[in-house]
Amino acid sequence: MKPFPARGLYAITQTQRDSNKPNSTDALFEVVAAVIQGGACVIQYRDKNPVDAAYIARELVKICHQHDVPLIINDDIGLALISNADGVHLGKDDGEIIEARKHLGNAAIVGVSCYNSVDRAMTAQALGATYVAFGRFFPSSSKPLAAPADRDTLRQAKTAIHLPIVAIGGILPENGGQLLAAGADLLAVIGGVFDHEPKSAALSYQCLFKD
């Protein structure tokens, strides 16, 4: 198992199905490798309409581990288990932390969506989460209906939580610094990297993490 990083760019895959592009899976592998080359320190495999998910997840694990980067599975503890991924990210309806630990082990990464709730994050911390995530902070095409989160939540979490804090939702190089200043440790990005040339897009975030 690869450890969860303390700081950096957290890239979440944007998987699209296009019947006119039979090699779209290979394209996903290529862009994930490029995003890692651009500096992403953790990858999450997120696919709301999975096809061959086990194969894709296993291949992504190989790609990530070649670069010493962890691969986290969105929503699916079972997929994380059979693919030998480094962990799972859980939303409010995606299973429990204790269940994830039971199946994946104590060394696995278990992340939890906390939306705009510090109380939820404190509960997740007490139950053994590896990291907590808040958001969305800005308008997002990937999560257009997600409830907004406030930067004050990050400030409160920074004093109450002793785990890495992830911010998500419409984050760009131009606005990500605000969230890091408020208390985020990692910036989770989907469209900000996968809607563009992936390596250069990932590189454009790196200046935010320089002390």
C-alpha positions as CSV (number, residue, x, y, z in Angstrom):
1,M,0.0,0.0,0.0
2,K,1.2,3.5,-0.9
3,P,0.8,6.1,1.8
4,F,-1.5,9.1,1.4
5,P,0.5,12.3,0.8
6,A,0.4,15.2,3.2
7,R,0.1,17.9,0.5
8,G,-0.3,18.3,-3.2
9,L,-2.5,17.8,-6.2
10,Y,-5.1,15.1,-6.0
11,A,-6.4,14.2,-9.5
12,I,-9.8,12.5,-10.0
13,T,-10.4,10.8,-13.3
14,Q,-13.0,12.1,-15.7
15,T,-14.1,9.0,-17.4
16,Q,-16.2,9.5,-20.6
17,R,-17.8,6.9,-22.7
18,D,-17.6,7.5,-26.5
19,S,-18.7,4.7,-28.8
20,N,-16.8,6.4,-31.6
21,K,-13.5,6.0,-29.7
22,P,-12.9,2.4,-29.0
23,N,-9.5,3.1,-27.4
24,S,-10.9,5.5,-24.8
25,T,-9.6,3.2,-22.0
26,D,-6.1,3.4,-23.4
27,A,-6.5,7.2,-23.6
28,L,-7.5,7.2,-19.9
29,F,-4.3,5.4,-19.0
30,E,-2.2,7.8,-21.1
31,V,-3.8,10.9,-19.5
32,V,-3.4,9.5,-16.0
33,A,0.3,8.9,-16.6
34,A,0.6,12.4,-18.0
35,V,-1.1,14.0,-14.9
36,I,1.3,12.1,-12.6
37,Q,4.2,13.3,-14.7
38,G,2.8,16.8,-14.2
39,G,3.0,16.4,-10.4
40,A,-0.2,14.8,-9.2
41,C,0.6,13.0,-6.0
42,V,-2.6,10.9,-5.7
43,I,-5.1,9.6,-8.3
44,Q,-8.7,8.7,-7.7
45,Y,-10.5,6.4,-10.1
46,R,-14.0,7.8,-10.4
47,D,-16.5,6.3,-12.9
48,K,-20.2,6.7,-12.4
49,N,-21.0,4.3,-15.4
50,P,-18.3,1.7,-15.1
51,V,-17.5,-0.7,-17.9
52,D,-14.6,-3.2,-17.2
53,A,-14.0,-1.3,-14.0
54,A,-11.9,-4.1,-12.5
55,Y,-9.5,-4.2,-15.5
56,I,-9.3,-0.4,-15.6
57,A,-8.6,-0.2,-11.8
58,R,-5.9,-2.8,-11.9
59,E,-4.2,-1.1,-14.8
60,L,-4.4,2.3,-13.1
61,V,-2.8,0.7,-9.9
62,K,0.1,-0.5,-12.1
63,I,0.5,3.0,-13.6
64,C,0.3,4.8,-10.3
65,H,2.7,2.4,-8.5
66,Q,5.3,2.8,-11.3
67,H,5.4,6.4,-10.3
68,D,5.1,5.7,-6.5
69,V,1.6,7.3,-6.4
70,P,-1.4,5.8,-4.6
71,L,-4.6,4.9,-6.5
72,I,-7.9,5.4,-4.6
73,I,-11.2,4.0,-5.8
74,N,-14.3,6.2,-5.6
75,D,-17.4,4.7,-3.8
76,D,-16.6,1.0,-4.2
77,I,-14.9,-1.0,-1.4
78,G,-15.3,-4.2,-3.4
79,L,-13.5,-2.8,-6.4
80,A,-10.8,-1.4,-4.2
81,L,-10.3,-4.9,-2.8
82,I,-10.2,-6.9,-6.0
83,S,-8.0,-4.3,-7.8
84,N,-5.4,-4.1,-5.0
85,A,-5.9,-0.3,-4.9
86,D,-4.4,1.6,-2.1
87,G,-7.8,2.6,-0.7
88,V,-11.3,4.0,-1.2
89,H,-13.1,7.3,-1.0
90,L,-16.5,7.2,0.7
91,G,-19.4,9.6,0.3
92,K,-22.4,9.7,2.6
93,D,-24.0,6.7,0.9
94,D,-20.9,4.7,0.0
95,G,-20.4,2.5,3.0
96,E,-18.8,2.9,6.4
97,I,-15.2,3.5,7.4
98,I,-15.3,0.5,9.7
99,E,-16.5,-1.7,6.8
100,A,-13.7,-0.4,4.6
101,R,-11.2,-1.2,7.3
102,K,-12.6,-4.7,7.7
103,H,-12.2,-5.5,4.0
104,L,-9.1,-3.4,3.1
105,G,-7.1,-3.5,6.2
106,N,-5.6,-0.9,8.6
107,A,-2.9,0.2,6.0
108,A,-5.5,1.2,3.4
109,I,-6.3,4.8,2.6
110,V,-9.9,5.6,3.6
111,G,-11.1,9.1,2.6
112,V,-14.4,10.6,3.5
113,S,-16.5,13.3,1.9
114,C,-17.5,15.8,4.6
115,Y,-19.2,18.4,2.4
116,N,-19.4,21.5,4.6
117,S,-19.5,19.7,8.0
118,V,-16.7,19.8,10.5
119,D,-18.7,17.5,12.7
120,R,-18.8,14.9,10.0
121,A,-15.0,15.2,9.7
122,M,-14.5,14.8,13.4
123,T,-16.6,11.7,13.4
124,A,-14.6,10.3,10.4
125,Q,-11.4,11.1,12.2
126,A,-12.6,9.2,15.4
127,L,-13.6,6.2,13.2
128,G,-10.2,5.9,11.6
129,A,-10.4,7.9,8.3
130,T,-7.1,8.6,6.6
131,Y,-8.2,12.0,5.3
132,V,-11.3,14.2,5.0
133,A,-12.6,16.1,2.0
134,F,-14.7,19.3,1.9
135,G,-16.5,20.9,-1.0
136,R,-17.6,22.1,-3.5
137,F,-16.0,25.5,-3.1
138,F,-16.5,26.9,-6.6
139,P,-19.0,26.1,-9.4
140,S,-18.1,22.8,-10.9
141,S,-19.2,21.0,-14.1
142,S,-18.3,17.7,-12.5
143,K,-20.5,18.3,-9.4
144,P,-23.0,20.9,-10.6
145,L,-25.7,20.0,-8.0
146,A,-23.3,19.6,-5.0
147,A,-24.0,21.9,-2.1
148,P,-21.5,24.7,-1.7
149,A,-18.9,24.7,1.1
150,D,-17.4,27.7,2.9
151,R,-13.8,28.6,3.4
152,D,-14.5,29.1,7.1
153,T,-15.2,25.4,7.3
154,L,-11.6,24.8,6.2
155,R,-10.4,27.2,8.9
156,Q,-12.4,25.4,11.6
157,A,-11.3,22.0,10.4
158,K,-7.7,23.0,10.5
159,T,-8.0,23.5,14.3
160,A,-10.1,20.5,15.0
161,I,-8.8,17.8,12.6
162,H,-5.4,16.2,12.6
163,L,-5.7,14.5,9.3
164,P,-4.9,15.7,5.8
165,I,-7.6,18.0,4.5
166,V,-8.7,17.9,0.9
167,A,-10.7,20.6,-0.9
168,I,-12.7,19.9,-4.0
169,G,-15.0,21.7,-6.4
170,G,-14.2,24.0,-9.4
171,I,-10.6,24.4,-8.2
172,L,-8.2,26.1,-10.7
173,P,-4.6,27.4,-10.4
174,E,-6.1,30.9,-10.0
175,N,-8.3,30.1,-7.0
176,G,-6.7,27.1,-5.3
177,G,-4.4,29.3,-3.2
178,Q,-7.3,30.7,-1.3
179,L,-8.2,27.2,-0.1
180,L,-4.7,26.3,0.9
181,A,-4.5,29.5,2.8
182,A,-7.7,28.7,4.6
183,G,-6.4,25.2,5.7
184,A,-6.6,22.7,2.8
185,D,-3.6,20.5,2.4
186,L,-4.5,18.9,-1.0
187,L,-6.5,20.2,-3.9
188,A,-8.8,17.6,-5.6
189,V,-9.2,18.5,-9.3
190,I,-11.2,16.9,-12.1
191,G,-11.9,19.2,-15.0
192,G,-9.0,21.5,-14.1
193,V,-6.6,18.8,-15.3
194,F,-8.6,16.4,-17.5
195,D,-10.3,19.1,-19.6
196,H,-6.9,20.3,-20.8
197,E,-3.6,19.0,-21.9
198,P,-3.1,16.9,-18.8
199,K,0.6,17.2,-18.0
200,S,0.8,20.9,-18.5
201,A,-2.5,21.4,-16.6
202,A,-1.2,19.5,-13.6
203,L,2.1,21.4,-13.7
204,S,0.1,24.7,-13.5
205,Y,-1.0,23.8,-10.0
206,Q,2.5,23.0,-8.7
207,C,3.4,26.6,-7.9
208,L,0.6,26.6,-5.3
209,F,2.4,24.1,-3.2
210,K,5.7,25.8,-3.0
211,D,6.4,27.3,0.4
